[in-house]
Amino acid sequence: MADPKSLPEVRAGIDAIDADLVRLLAERQALVRAAARFKADEQAVRAPARVEQVVASARERAVAAGLSPVVAEAVWRAMISAFIDLELAEQAGRATERAVNGAPRQAR
């Protein structure tokens, strides 16, 4: 965005970026849900080493892009936490479904 001349212009720019962020987060959510199918238990979902790897990468990318690495880390940790909660809820739902309906039948 060119140098904004008013607060409404600044807000319009922020709103446009927010729309892009929501679209990208929806894409990320779809990939998180796909990954969840490959994870056997809560420890695999939480994956603390992977979390630290992703956060470190976000901090490095932030510095390269001119974003505060402190802001990037806070945003990524909040985002990762929310997606972990989503994965755990879905994993619990699948476990409940298996308990109620029995294990899925194998194709013959």
Phi, psi and omega in degrees: 000138175296167180304113182294145183258354181204164177299318177301324177293319177300313182296323177296320177296317178297317179299321179294318177296318179301321178297318177296318180298318179298315179299315180293322177294324176296320176297318179296319179300318179299320178290322177299316179297322177296317179296325183301329180295339182264359185258127188277333187207180183299321180299321178293326177290313183292322174033067186303323179295320178294320178302312181296323178297315181294318180295317179299319178296319179297319178298317180296315179296324179298311180302315181296330183267354181087018177260142176302126178295334177293316177296314180302314181298316180298317180295313182295319180296319178295316180297313180298317179301316179296319180290325175298315177302318178297313179299316181296320178296318179292322178297318178296320178297319178294321179295318178296317180299318178295321180294321182283315187261354184085165180295146178298145181284145177281141176290142180252000000 
